Amino acid sequence: SPSDGPLDGGVDLPMDDPTGVFTPDEIAAAHQLKRDYGGPPSDHRHAACVARLKCEGGQIRCWRYRQPGDRFDTYALDVTMGVSLRTALTMTASQHRPSWDETTKEVSVVSAGAASTLTALHGEPSDEMVLHWIVSAPFPLQSREYVLRKRLGLLPGDSNGGMLIMMRASRGPDAGYHKPPPRRTVRVVDNTAVNVFWSTPGGGTAFRSLYREDPMVSLPSWLVGSIIDKVLPRGLKALTRSAIACERRDNAREAALQAKRLLEDSTLGATADVKV
């Protein structure tokens, strides 16, 4: 319910994306994702809550359910972080991910579109790009490789400037990546993540995510579920911890620079008084 999370008072009606990055259906789904913040998905009210963690500056909640006709689970995740929206988004950018995600072995940009005016906010070189990403996975899962189409942009119609980030796996060649997977690594071709970030009234950030991935293994679903139930919240906790540390460093650096400028200004003023 809205009382459980930092939703703004009302959510505007979805609208067309003037940039053409997102379709009307994707925008509508993102608005619904944001409206569901604080509880299970509105279309799966009986989803199992598999994690509810306190972390510095916020909390993490995770629900698991299975879409009709799916062979594997979908996860809905909530995160609140005591950092600015810019810091939260920057930490999820491809070049910063290895700094906090211990599972990331390698991540690189395969291709990117035109330079983005939003780069200063979301940290990526473009609003549309293809990423190559290799991650380790706990036994008995193999390491996993992704060739991801990533799209980023402000959520049209959102009253408090939410950022929508969508990622979808490809087979590789259809996204311009032609190398085979490394040894002992499986390329995941069915993976989707929809993420909405927005600022909270207290200056923090809220984040709602919908995540589904084909585990691509012949293991009992209960075993795969028990592994992912632990991996996803653990990764989000690492993200939150690193984002707070990053913002503290940035704030300390800015305070030091401001103190230096004040000292220089006062020294110049004293010098001028002596000359007079």
C-alpha positions in Angstrom: 0.0 0.0 0.0 1.2 3.6 -0.5 1.6 4.0 3.3 4.3 1.3 3.2 6.6 3.3 0.9 7.6 6.7 -0.3 5.2 7.2 -3.1 4.2 10.7 -4.1 0.6 11.6 -3.5 -0.6 10.8 -7.0 0.6 9.2 -10.2 -0.1 11.0 -13.4 -1.6 9.1 -16.4 1.0 7.5 -18.7 1.8 9.4 -21.8 3.8 8.8 -25.0 7.5 9.0 -24.8 8.7 12.0 -27.0 12.2 10.4 -27.2 10.8 7.2 -28.7 13.0 5.1 -26.3 9.9 3.4 -24.7 6.6 2.1 -26.1 3.3 3.1 -24.6 2.8 -0.4 -23.2 6.2 -0.2 -21.5 5.4 3.2 -20.0 2.1 1.9 -18.6 3.8 -1.1 -17.1 6.4 1.1 -15.5 3.7 3.3 -13.9 2.0 0.2 -12.5 5.3 -1.1 -11.2 5.7 2.2 -9.3 2.1 2.2 -8.0 2.8 -1.3 -6.6 5.7 -0.1 -4.4 5.4 -1.3 -0.9 3.6 -4.6 -1.6 3.3 -7.6 -3.9 2.5 -7.1 -7.6 -1.1 -6.0 -8.0 -1.8 -8.9 -10.4 -0.2 -11.4 -8.0 -1.3 -10.4 -4.5 -0.4 -13.9 -3.1 3.2 -13.7 -4.3 5.6 -15.1 -1.7 7.7 -12.6 0.3 11.1 -14.2 0.2 13.2 -11.3 1.8 12.6 -8.3 4.0 16.0 -6.8 5.0 17.0 -3.7 6.9 20.0 -1.9 5.5 21.7 1.4 6.3 19.4 4.2 5.2 16.6 2.0 4.0 15.2 -1.4 3.4 14.9 -4.2 0.8 11.8 -6.3 0.1 11.5 -9.1 -2.4 8.5 -11.1 -3.7 8.6 -14.2 -5.9 5.8 -15.6 -8.2 5.3 -17.4 -11.4 3.5 -15.9 -14.4 0.9 -18.1 -16.1 2.6 -20.3 -18.6 6.2 -19.5 -17.5 8.7 -22.2 -16.7 10.6 -20.0 -14.1 9.9 -17.4 -11.5 9.5 -13.6 -11.7 10.7 -11.3 -8.9 9.5 -8.0 -7.7 11.9 -6.0 -5.6 11.7 -2.8 -3.5 14.6 -0.8 -2.3 14.9 2.5 -0.4 18.3 4.1 -0.1 19.4 7.1 1.9 21.2 8.6 -1.1 20.3 11.0 -3.9 18.8 9.8 -7.1 21.9 10.7 -9.0 24.1 8.6 -6.7 21.8 5.6 -6.9 21.7 5.7 -10.7 25.4 6.3 -11.0 26.2 3.2 -9.0 24.1 1.0 -11.3 25.9 2.3 -14.4 28.0 -0.3 -16.2 31.4 1.3 -15.4 30.6 1.4 -11.7 29.0 -2.0 -11.3 32.2 -4.0 -10.7 33.0 -1.7 -7.7 30.2 -3.2 -5.6 28.9 -6.3 -7.4 31.3 -9.2 -6.5 29.6 -11.5 -9.0 30.5 -9.3 -12.0 33.5 -10.8 -13.8 33.4 -8.5 -16.8 31.1 -5.8 -18.2 31.7 -3.7 -21.3 29.8 -1.5 -23.8 29.4 -3.3 -27.2 27.7 -0.4 -28.9 25.9 2.8 -27.9 23.6 5.3 -29.5 24.0 9.1 -29.6 25.3 10.9 -26.6 22.7 11.6 -24.0 21.8 14.8 -22.2 20.9 12.5 -19.2 24.4 11.1 -18.8 25.1 13.4 -15.8 22.1 11.8 -14.1 22.2 8.1 -15.1 25.9 7.7 -15.7 25.7 5.8 -19.1 27.1 7.3 -22.3 23.8 6.9 -24.1 20.1 6.3 -23.5 20.3 3.2 -25.7 23.1 0.7 -25.7 24.2 -2.9 -25.8 26.2 -4.4 -22.9 28.3 -7.5 -22.7 28.2 -8.8 -19.1 29.7 -12.0 -17.4 28.8 -12.9 -13.9 29.7 -15.7 -11.6 26.9 -17.8 -10.1 26.8 -20.0 -7.0 27.1 -23.8 -7.4 25.5 -25.7 -9.0 24.7 -22.9 -11.5 27.3 -22.1 -14.3 28.7 -18.6 -14.8 26.4 -16.6 -16.9 26.9 -14.3 -19.9 24.5 -11.7 -21.1 24.3 -9.6 -24.2 21.8 -6.9 -23.0 19.9 -4.2 -24.8 19.7 -1.4 -22.2 17.4 1.6 -22.5 17.2 4.5 -20.1 15.1 7.6 -19.8 12.8 9.8 -17.7 9.5 8.1 -17.1 6.9 10.1 -19.1 4.0 11.3 -17.1 5.7 10.8 -13.7 5.0 13.7 -11.3 8.4 13.4 -9.6 10.9 12.7 -12.3 11.3 9.0 -12.1 13.9 7.2 -14.2 13.0 4.1 -16.2 15.7 1.6 -17.1 14.9 -1.5 -19.1 17.2 -4.4 -20.0 16.5 -7.4 -22.1 18.8 -10.2 -23.1 19.5 -11.0 -26.8 21.1 -14.0 -28.5 24.2 -12.0 -29.3 24.5 -11.7 -33.1 21.1 -9.9 -33.3 22.6 -7.2 -31.0 25.9 -6.9 -32.9 27.9 -9.3 -30.7 29.4 -12.3 -32.5 31.8 -13.9 -30.0 30.9 -17.3 -28.5 30.5 -17.6 -24.7 33.6 -18.4 -22.7 34.2 -21.9 -21.5 32.0 -23.1 -18.6 29.7 -20.1 -19.2 26.1 -20.2 -20.4 24.7 -17.4 -22.5 21.3 -16.3 -21.0 18.9 -15.4 -23.8 15.7 -15.0 -21.8 16.2 -12.3 -19.2 14.2 -9.1 -18.6 14.6 -6.4 -16.0 12.3 -3.3 -15.6 13.6 -0.8 -13.1 12.0 2.5 -11.9 14.0 4.9 -9.7 12.6 8.1 -8.1 13.4 10.6 -5.4 11.7 10.4 -2.0 10.6 13.5 0.0 13.5 13.1 2.4 16.1 13.4 -0.3 16.6 9.6 -0.7 15.8 7.2 -3.5 13.2 4.5 -4.0 13.6 1.7 -6.5 11.1 -0.9 -7.8 12.2 -3.7 -10.1 10.6 -6.5 -12.0 13.1 -9.3 -12.8 12.8 -12.6 -14.6 15.5 -14.9 -16.0 15.6 -18.4 -17.4 18.0 -20.3 -15.1 18.9 -22.6 -18.1 19.6 -25.6 -15.8 17.9 -29.0 -15.3 17.5 -28.6 -11.5 14.4 -28.7 -9.3 12.6 -25.3 -9.3 12.7 -25.2 -5.5 16.5 -25.5 -5.5 16.9 -22.7 -8.2 14.4 -20.6 -6.3 16.2 -21.0 -3.0 19.5 -19.8 -4.7 18.0 -16.8 -6.4 16.0 -15.9 -3.2 19.4 -15.3 -1.5 21.4 -13.8 -4.4 19.1 -11.0 -5.4 18.7 -9.4 -2.0 22.4 -9.8 -1.2 23.3 -7.9 -4.4 20.9 -5.1 -3.6 22.3 -4.8 -0.1 25.8 -4.5 -1.6 24.5 -1.8 -3.9 22.9 0.2 -1.1 26.0 -0.1 1.1 28.3 1.1 -1.7 26.0 3.9 -2.8 26.0 5.3 0.8 29.8 5.1 1.0 30.2 6.8 -2.4 27.9 9.7 -1.5 29.7 10.2 1.8 33.1 10.4 0.0 31.6 12.8 -2.5 30.1 15.0 0.3 33.4 15.0 2.2 35.3 15.9 -0.9 32.9 18.8 -1.7 33.1 20.0 2.0 36.9 20.0 1.8 36.9 22.0 -1.5 34.4 24.5 0.0 36.5 24.9 3.1 39.6 25.5 0.9 37.7 28.1 -1.2 36.6 29.9 2.0 40.2 29.9 3.4 41.5 31.3 0.1 38.8 34.0 0.0 39.6 35.0 3.6 43.3 35.1 3.0 42.8 37.3 -0.1 40.6 39.6 2.0 43.1 39.9 4.7 45.8 40.7 2.2 43.7 43.4 0.6 43.1 45.0 4.0 46.8 45.1 4.7 47.5 46.8 1.4 44.8 49.4 2.2 
